[in-house]
Amino acid sequence: MNELEQKVLTVFSKVFNISVENLSLTFTKDDIDSWDSLGQLQLIMSFESEFDIKFKTQEINQITSIQKSIDYIKHLTDVSSNNVN
């Protein structure tokens, strides 16, 4: 598991009060009972804080699994680092 995946799992663990060991990269909203609309907002705010990124409104609803979270964060951090140069 790479550093990004570990950080994302840690955020999920904190937001949804589930130990990292009980999470899987394949988990979706259907696998986490507390992942409702409020949980989604808490998750997005935690990602934005942890990774110093900003999600666009239309991207927020696209975060429907742990893997999609990783993919979006990777994309946003790549775009952000490219804009610095």
Secondary structure, DSSP 4 states (H G I P E B T S, - for coil): --HHHHHHHHHHHHHHT--GGG--TT-BGGG-TT-SHHHHHHHHHHHHHHHT----HHHHTT--BHHHHHHHHHHHHHHHHHHH-
